[in-house]
Amino acid sequence: MVNGTLRASQTDSVARGIVDPRQLRCWFDRGVHIYLHPWLHAKLIAAELGDERFATVIGSANVSQHSEHSLEEAAVVLHQPEVYQQAHQQIEDWIADAHPLTRVWLDRAEQRFRPQTPRKRPPPEPRPVTLSNERLMISYTYPDEHHDDPVVDAVAAELGNATDPPERWRWPEDPTVDLQIGDTLVLIPLRDDEEDWESIAQHRRTEPPARVLALVSSRGHTTVLYRFAEDRKPTTVARLRKTLPDGQFGLDRVSTSREVNNEILDLFPLKDPTLLGTGSR
């Protein structure tokens, strides 16, 4: 028993894409008795499964190929025999005001049917990234730092969305590394694991500075989830060396000197100078 109105108005459930006649045809071809009720804004299914087993489905008016597993379309499934009997009796009572679905109706409905289109939403604004000058670490990264891991994927999904996911970086195999959430991270990209960071070309660009969002331990490794400060420009290895004490990177060591950290952050100018002073603390 479904809403099967065919009217040239906003209440036309088929033309609006709420009821998909292609799915109804699938049920019809399987021998399901379908009745169309003009005032029923829902669907009611009473099914006898055999071996004294029953199923009653009470759901929204929507009918599509997703009705079997979408909570937006099928909300309640009950198996008690007494509920089935009540639903079956209710359908019998409604049949007086309903019409059996026919192939002629299906043919007409498929001509009127217009699938619903997803609502277009503007892309989310980039999340502002606040960089800390209290703790900063410089390290290196390889081209492929993304390793499939459901635990990491779940945390990343909570921190971002499909259009703005956090970046990933595999934690160095060094137990003395003391990285924390909120730290500022500067990564130098290497071409492969054969390249020596000590002899890296001076003109090589670093990544923009980033903020650490989460540390996720799984499968014997720790993955760092972070987000770039997209409002900052990258710098070069040569400029970075000149700023560091003795020109040494001190890779994988957290600097707690605000003076040094501020000098490092000054190497990454804002893309929009009018935003000066809004991106770090």
Buried (B, 14 or more C-beta within 10 A) or exposed (E): BBBBBBEEEEEBBBBBBBBBBBBBBEBBEEEEEBBBBEEBEBBBBBBEEEEEEBBBBBBBBBBBEBBEEBEEBBEEEBEEEEBBEBBBEEBEEBBEEBEEBEEEBBEBBBEBBEEEEEEEEEEEEEEEBEBBBBBBBBBBBEEEBEEEBEEBEEBBEEBBEEEEBBBBBBBBEEEEBEBEEEBBBBBBBBEEEEBEBEEBEEEBBBBBBBBBBBBBEBEEEBBBBBBBBEBBEBBBBEBBEEBBEEEEBEBBBBBEBEEBBEBBBEBBBBEEEEEEEEBBE
